[in-house]
Amino acid sequence: MLLTRIELQDVRSYAATAVGLDAGVTVLVGPNAQGKTNLLEAVHRAATGGSHRVSGDQPLVRAGEELGVIRLELRTDEGRRRTLELEVGTSRRTRTRVDGQDVRRSSDALGVLRVVLFAPEDVAIVRGDPGERRRFLDDLLAQRRPAYAAARSEYDRVLKQRNNLLKQARHLGPSARDAAAATLDVWTEQLVTHATSVIAARIAAVHALAGHVDRSYRDLADRPERIRLTYRSSAGLDVVGDPDEGVPEREPIETAVRTALAEVAGDERHRAVTLVGPHRDDLDLDIGELPARSHSSHGEAWSLALALKLSTYEVLAEVGDRPIVLLDDVFAELDETRRGRLADACGRWDQVLVTAAVEDDVPLEGARLDVRIEGGISSVHTRPAAAGGAA
C-alpha cells in the first residue's frame, strides 16, 4: 500500500497544505514544534480512527477554526486508487468519506489505509498501565479485522449499561432490587457474549505477535533474552503467546468469564462496578524471566516497544494490504547499533515516513521534506532526495 498524497486544511498548525509522496523513505526534517508530528498524526487519525496524542478530535482543529479536513489519496497493493477524507470539528460529529462516498460510521473506514506508527509515547506500552497495552492490542485488531472495532464498541456499550444498573440498584428497595437483579442477569449474559469475542480476538493477536516480537527484539537489542507475551484475563485465564496457535475456542473463555462474574457478584453489587471483563485485562511482557514493566532498562524498554510496533507490520501484512510505517522522531532516541538495525528494517518496507529534528540522525536515503512554521502556520517544502547520514 502507498500513500500518494496528503491534504490538510485547518488541521493543527496547518492552514492548507498538500504533499505528494512516493514509495520508499520520506524524511520530514525541521526543528521541534514546526508541525512534523502533526502531519503523521493526521495520517494516523484517518487510518485508525484516533490520534496517538489526544483522546478527542477538538485539538486537531487549528486554533480559531471550527472545522479541519484531512484528505488522503492512496494506492492498494493491487493498484486500486482510493481516497479517504475526514471532516473533524469542534462541535460536530466527524464526517468520513471513502472514495467520495459518506460512510455511516467512522469505523466503516477502518482498514482503508493501514499504518504502523511508532512514537516516543509508545514506550508506555511497556512501562505504562494496563490500558496502554489493551489499547495496543485493540488498535492492531481494528486494522487487521475492521469488524473488531464494532465488536469492541458493542462490548463497551453493554459494559456501560451494566455499570449503570449496578449503581442504580444500590439505591433501590428490596422489591425493586429483585426486579433490577433480573434485568442485570440479561445484561450479564450479553456481557459474557461480547467479552468472549473480544478476549478471543486479543488472544489470537498475542499468538500472532509472539514470534515476531521475540525475533524483532533480539535483532534490535542484539541480546539473547527471549520475549514472552502473556494475556492475563480478569476471568482467570493466563495464555502465553504461541506462534503455533491461532484463534482460541470460545467455549472455555465463555465459561471462565461467566464463572468469574458469578464469583464476584456480591462484590460488584457492593462496589457498583463490573469487575470481570476485557476492560480489566492485561498483556504481560517479559524479557527473559523478568517483567519488562518493572525491570527493563531505558534501552530495553525502547527496544521492546519498537519490536512490538514493528511486529504489527508483519501481523497486518499477513491479512490484506501491507501497511505504511510512520516513525516519529525515533532515530534520535536510539544508539548507533539500534539505528542501523532499524534502518535495515526500513529497507524491507514499501513506504516509510520519518520525522527528525536533526537530519543526520536518520541513516536512510530517500526524499527530504523541510517542515517549518512561520506566523504560526506550518508549511512543507520538497527538496531533491539525498543521503541521510552515515549508516
C-alpha positions in Angstrom: 0.0 0.0 0.0 1.2 3.5 -0.8 0.1 6.9 0.5 0.4 9.2 -2.5 -1.0 12.5 -1.3 -1.8 14.2 1.9 -4.0 17.3 2.0 -4.7 19.2 5.2 -7.0 22.2 5.8 -7.1 23.8 9.2 -5.5 20.8 10.9 -3.3 21.6 13.9 -0.6 24.1 12.7 -1.6 23.8 9.0 -3.9 26.3 7.3 -3.7 24.5 4.0 -1.1 22.1 2.6 -0.8 19.4 0.0 2.1 16.9 0.0 2.8 14.3 -2.7 4.6 11.1 -1.7 6.4 8.3 -3.4 7.3 4.8 -2.4 10.3 4.3 -0.2 11.6 6.6 2.6 10.4 10.2 3.1 12.0 12.2 5.9 10.3 15.2 7.3 13.0 17.5 8.6 12.7 20.5 10.8 13.3 21.8 14.4 10.9 20.8 17.1 7.4 22.4 17.2 7.3 23.0 13.5 4.5 20.6 12.6 6.2 17.4 11.6 4.4 15.2 14.1 1.1 17.0 13.2 1.4 15.5 9.7 1.9 12.0 10.9 -0.9 12.4 13.5 -3.4 13.4 10.7 -2.5 10.3 8.7 -2.8 8.1 11.8 -6.1 9.6 12.8 -7.6 9.0 9.4 -6.3 5.4 9.3 -7.1 4.2 12.8 -9.9 6.4 14.0 -7.9 8.0 16.7 -4.9 10.2 17.5 -1.9 8.8 19.2 -1.5 12.1 21.2 -5.0 13.1 22.3 -8.3 11.4 23.0 -10.7 13.6 21.0 -10.7 15.5 17.7 -11.1 19.0 19.0 -7.3 19.6 19.5 -6.8 18.6 15.8 -8.6 21.7 14.6 -6.5 24.7 14.0 -7.0 27.4 16.7 -9.8 29.8 15.8 -11.4 27.4 13.3 -14.5 25.2 13.6 -13.6 22.5 11.1 -10.5 20.7 9.9 -10.2 18.5 6.9 -7.9 15.5 6.3 -7.8 14.1 2.8 -5.6 11.2 1.7 -5.0 9.5 -1.6 -3.6 6.0 -1.7 -3.0 3.0 -3.9 -3.6 -0.5 -2.7 -1.2 -3.4 -3.2 -3.4 -4.4 -6.2 -3.1 -1.0 -7.7 -6.5 0.3 -6.8 -6.7 4.1 -6.2 -8.7 5.2 -3.2 -9.4 8.3 -1.2 -10.2 8.8 2.5 -11.5 12.1 3.8 -12.4 13.2 7.3 -14.0 16.4 8.5 -13.2 16.9 12.2 -15.0 19.7 14.0 -15.1 21.3 17.5 -18.9 21.0 17.8 -20.0 18.3 15.4 -19.6 14.6 14.6 -16.7 13.6 12.4 -17.8 13.2 8.7 -16.0 10.4 6.9 -15.9 9.7 3.2 -14.4 6.7 1.5 -13.8 7.0 -2.3 -16.0 10.1 -2.3 -19.0 8.4 -0.5 -20.1 9.2 3.0 -19.9 6.3 5.4 -22.5 5.8 8.2 -19.9 5.2 10.9 -16.3 6.3 11.1 -15.4 2.7 12.0 -16.5 1.7 8.5 -13.4 3.4 7.2 -11.0 1.3 9.2 -8.7 -0.7 7.1 -8.9 1.5 4.0 -5.5 2.9 4.9 -3.3 0.7 7.1 -0.5 2.2 9.2 2.0 1.3 11.9 3.2 4.3 13.9 5.9 4.4 16.5 6.4 7.5 18.6 8.2 8.2 21.9 4.9 7.9 23.7 4.7 4.2 22.8 7.3 3.3 25.5 4.2 3.5 27.7 3.1 0.2 26.1 6.0 -1.4 28.1 6.1 0.8 31.2 2.6 2.2 31.4 -0.6 1.0 32.9 -2.6 -2.0 31.5 -4.8 0.4 29.5 -1.9 1.2 27.2 -1.4 -2.5 26.4 -5.1 -3.1 25.9 -5.2 -0.1 23.5 -2.2 -1.5 21.6 -4.0 -4.9 21.0 -7.3 -3.2 20.2 -5.7 -0.8 17.6 -3.9 -3.7 15.9 -7.1 -5.8 15.8 -9.2 -2.9 14.4 -6.9 -2.6 11.5 -6.4 -6.3 10.9 -10.1 -7.1 11.1 -12.2 -3.9 10.9 -15.2 -5.7 12.3 -13.4 -6.0 15.6 -13.9 -2.3 16.2 -17.6 -2.8 16.1 -17.4 -5.8 18.5 -15.3 -3.8 21.0 -17.8 -0.9 20.7 -20.7 -3.2 21.4 -18.9 -4.6 24.5 -18.3 -1.1 25.8 -22.0 -0.3 25.3 -23.1 -3.3 27.3 -20.5 -2.6 30.0 -21.7 0.9 30.4 -25.4 -0.2 30.7 -24.4 -2.9 33.2 -22.4 -0.5 35.4 -25.3 2.0 35.3 -27.7 -0.7 36.5 -25.3 -1.7 39.3 -25.1 1.9 40.5 -28.9 2.3 40.4 -29.5 -1.0 42.3 -27.6 0.3 45.3 -30.4 2.9 46.0 -33.4 0.6 45.4 -35.7 -1.0 48.0 -35.9 -4.8 48.3 -38.7 -5.4 45.8 -37.3 -3.1 43.2 -33.9 -4.6 43.8 -35.2 -8.0 42.8 -36.5 -6.7 39.5 -33.2 -5.0 38.9 -31.4 -8.3 39.5 -33.4 -10.0 36.8 -32.5 -7.2 34.4 -28.9 -7.4 35.5 -28.9 -11.1 34.5 -29.9 -10.2 31.0 -27.0 -7.6 30.7 -24.6 -10.1 32.3 -25.4 -12.7 29.5 -24.8 -10.0 26.9 -21.6 -9.0 28.6 -20.4 -12.6 28.6 -21.1 -13.0 24.9 -19.3 -9.8 23.8 -16.4 -10.3 26.3 -15.8 -13.7 24.9 -15.5 -12.2 21.4 -13.0 -9.5 22.5 -10.9 -11.8 24.6 -10.7 -14.5 21.9 -9.6 -11.9 19.3 -7.0 -10.5 21.7 -5.5 -13.9 22.5 -5.3 -14.6 18.7 -3.4 -11.4 18.3 -1.0 -12.3 21.1 -0.3 -15.6 19.4 0.2 -13.9 16.0 2.6 -11.3 17.6 4.6 -13.7 19.8 7.2 -15.0 17.3 7.6 -11.7 15.5 8.2 -9.7 18.7 10.7 -12.2 20.0 12.8 -12.1 16.8 12.4 -8.3 16.4 13.5 -7.5 19.9 16.6 -9.8 19.8 17.6 -8.3 16.4 17.1 -4.7 17.6 18.7 -5.1 21.0 21.3 -7.7 20.0 20.6 -9.5 23.2 19.9 -13.3 23.8 17.0 -13.0 26.2 13.7 -14.2 24.8 10.5 -12.2 24.9 7.3 -13.8 26.3 3.9 -12.3 25.8 1.1 -13.5 28.2 -2.5 -12.4 28.0 -3.9 -12.2 31.6 -7.6 -12.1 31.8 -9.5 -10.9 34.8 -11.6 -14.1 34.3 -8.6 -16.1 35.4 -7.2 -17.1 32.1 -3.5 -16.8 31.5 -2.5 -17.5 27.9 1.2 -17.4 26.7 1.6 -16.3 23.2 2.5 -19.2 20.9 3.1 -18.7 17.1 1.8 -22.2 16.5 -1.6 -21.3 18.0 -4.4 -19.4 16.3 -7.9 -18.3 17.3 -8.9 -20.0 20.6 -12.1 -21.9 21.2 -14.9 -19.7 22.5 -16.4 -22.2 25.0 -13.6 -22.2 27.6 -13.4 -18.4 27.5 -17.2 -18.0 27.8 -17.2 -20.5 30.7 -14.4 -18.7 32.5 -16.0 -15.2 32.1 -19.4 -16.4 33.4 -17.9 -18.3 36.3 -15.7 -15.3 37.3 -18.7 -12.9 37.2 -20.7 -15.3 39.4 -17.8 -15.4 41.9 -17.6 -11.6 42.2 -21.3 -10.8 42.0 -21.6 -9.8 45.6 -18.5 -7.6 45.4 -19.9 -6.0 42.2 -23.2 -5.1 43.9 -21.3 -3.6 46.8 -18.9 -1.6 44.6 -21.4 -0.9 41.8 -18.9 -1.7 39.1 -18.2 -4.6 36.7 -15.1 -6.4 38.0 -14.5 -9.0 35.2 -14.1 -8.5 31.5 -11.6 -7.4 28.9 -11.7 -3.8 30.2 -9.7 -5.2 33.2 -7.3 -7.5 31.4 -3.6 -7.0 30.8 -0.7 -8.1 28.5 2.4 -9.2 30.4 5.7 -8.6 28.7 8.7 -10.5 30.0 12.3 -10.1 28.9 13.9 -13.4 29.8 12.4 -14.2 33.2 11.8 -10.7 34.3 8.7 -8.4 33.8 9.7 -5.6 31.4 7.4 -3.1 33.1 9.4 -3.0 36.3 12.8 -4.4 35.4 13.7 -3.1 31.9 16.4 -0.5 31.3 15.6 2.5 29.2 17.2 0.9 26.2 15.5 -2.4 26.7 12.1 -0.7 27.1 12.6 1.3 23.9 13.7 -1.8 22.0 10.7 -3.8 23.2 8.2 -1.1 22.4 9.7 -0.7 19.0 9.7 -4.5 18.5 6.0 -4.6 19.4 5.1 -1.9 16.9 7.3 -3.3 14.1 5.8 -6.7 14.6 2.3 -5.3 14.0 3.6 -4.7 10.4 4.1 -8.4 10.0 0.8 -9.3 11.6 -1.1 -6.8 9.4 0.7 -7.8 6.2 -0.5 -11.4 6.7 -4.0 -10.3 6.0 -4.7 -7.6 3.4 -2.5 -4.7 2.2 0.9 -4.1 3.6 0.8 -1.1 5.9 2.7 2.2 5.8 5.2 2.8 8.6 5.3 6.1 10.4 8.4 6.8 12.6 8.0 9.9 14.7 11.4 11.1 16.0 12.5 7.6 16.7 16.1 7.6 15.5 17.2 10.3 17.9 16.4 8.0 20.8 18.4 5.1 19.6 22.1 4.3 19.8 24.2 3.7 16.7 23.7 0.0 16.7 19.9 0.2 17.0 19.7 2.9 14.4 21.5 0.7 11.9 19.2 -2.3 12.7 16.1 -0.1 12.3 17.4 1.3 9.1 17.8 -2.3 7.8 14.2 -3.0 8.6 13.1 0.2 6.8 14.6 -1.1 3.6 12.1 -4.0 3.7 9.0 -1.9 3.8 7.2 -0.3 0.8 6.8 3.2 2.3 8.2 4.8 5.5 7.5 8.4 6.7 10.1 9.6 9.2 10.3 12.8 11.3 13.6 14.2 12.5 14.8 17.4 14.1 18.4 16.6 13.1 18.8 15.1 9.6 22.0 13.3 10.4 20.1 11.2 13.0 18.4 9.3 10.1 20.7 6.8 8.4 18.4 6.4 5.4 18.4 7.6 1.8 15.2 9.0 0.4 13.2 12.1 -0.2 13.5 15.0 2.2 10.7 17.4 3.1 11.6 20.5 5.0 8.9 21.5 7.6 8.9 24.9 9.1 6.4 27.3 10.8 6.1 30.9 10.0 3.5 33.2 11.6 2.0 30.2 13.4 1.4 28.3 10.2 3.3 25.2 9.1 4.4 24.7 5.6 6.2 21.8 3.8 8.8 22.2 1.1 10.3 19.4 -1.1 13.9 19.2 -1.9 15.9 16.7 -4.0 16.5 13.3 -2.5 19.8 13.0 -0.7 21.7 10.6 1.5 20.6 10.9 5.1 23.8 10.3 7.0 26.2 7.6 7.7 24.8 4.1 8.1 
